Amino acid sequence: GPRRTRVVSNTIKQPFFDCYKTDIVQAYIDYDLMDLLPYTHTCTEQSVGRCYMCWQCRERSWAFEELNLIDKTTT
């Protein structure tokens, strides 16, 4: 299956690299931050909105599905 690759860079930080998207969405729930989700950006194919086809968009969808949530953000 697809694998993520850690970027080795002095300018790019990846503090959540070892977390799955499910872990990140769960943290939003745990810390009552769901109102911030509309300001997040996941898609790597579009600078605005989501393509719903790239790995990152699909991973986001899977996370919400696994947590039995509906991703109400559409952009």
C-alpha positions as CSV (number, residue, x, y, z in Angstrom):
1,G,0.0,0.0,0.0
2,P,1.0,3.7,-0.1
3,R,3.7,4.8,2.3
4,R,4.4,8.2,3.7
5,T,8.0,9.4,3.4
6,R,9.5,11.7,6.0
7,V,11.0,14.9,4.5
8,V,14.5,15.6,5.6
9,S,14.7,19.4,5.7
10,N,15.8,22.3,7.9
11,T,12.7,24.3,6.9
12,I,9.9,21.7,6.8
13,K,8.8,20.3,10.1
14,Q,6.6,17.2,10.4
15,P,5.6,17.0,14.1
16,F,2.6,14.7,13.4
17,F,4.4,12.4,10.9
18,D,4.0,9.4,13.1
19,C,0.3,10.0,13.7
20,Y,-2.4,8.7,11.6
21,K,-5.1,11.1,10.4
22,T,-7.5,9.3,12.8
23,D,-5.2,10.3,15.7
24,I,-5.2,13.9,14.7
25,V,-9.0,14.1,14.3
26,Q,-9.3,12.4,17.7
27,A,-7.1,15.1,19.2
28,Y,-9.4,17.7,17.8
29,I,-12.3,15.9,19.5
30,D,-10.4,15.4,22.8
31,Y,-9.4,19.1,23.0
32,D,-12.7,20.5,21.8
33,L,-11.2,22.0,18.6
34,M,-13.6,20.7,16.0
35,D,-14.5,24.3,15.2
36,L,-10.9,24.7,13.8
37,L,-11.3,21.9,11.2
38,P,-12.7,24.2,8.5
39,Y,-9.3,26.0,8.6
40,T,-7.3,22.8,8.0
41,H,-6.0,21.8,4.6
42,T,-5.3,18.2,3.6
43,C,-5.3,18.0,-0.2
44,T,-1.9,17.9,-2.0
45,E,-3.5,18.4,-5.5
46,Q,-5.3,21.7,-4.9
47,S,-4.3,24.7,-2.9
48,V,-7.9,25.4,-2.0
49,G,-10.5,22.8,-1.3
50,R,-10.2,19.1,-1.7
51,C,-9.9,16.8,-4.7
52,Y,-11.2,13.8,-2.7
53,M,-8.9,11.6,-4.8
54,C,-5.3,12.1,-3.5
55,W,-4.0,9.9,-0.7
56,Q,-4.3,12.8,1.8
57,C,-7.9,13.5,1.0
58,R,-8.8,9.8,1.2
59,E,-6.9,9.4,4.5
60,R,-8.9,12.3,5.9
61,S,-12.2,10.6,4.8
62,W,-11.1,7.3,6.3
63,A,-10.3,9.0,9.6
64,F,-13.8,10.5,9.9
65,E,-15.3,7.2,8.8
66,E,-13.3,5.2,11.4
67,L,-14.4,7.6,14.1
68,N,-18.1,7.5,12.9
69,L,-18.0,11.2,12.2
70,I,-19.2,13.3,9.3
71,D,-16.6,15.7,7.9
72,K,-18.8,18.8,7.7
73,T,-16.0,20.9,6.0
74,T,-16.4,21.0,2.3
75,T,-13.5,23.2,1.3
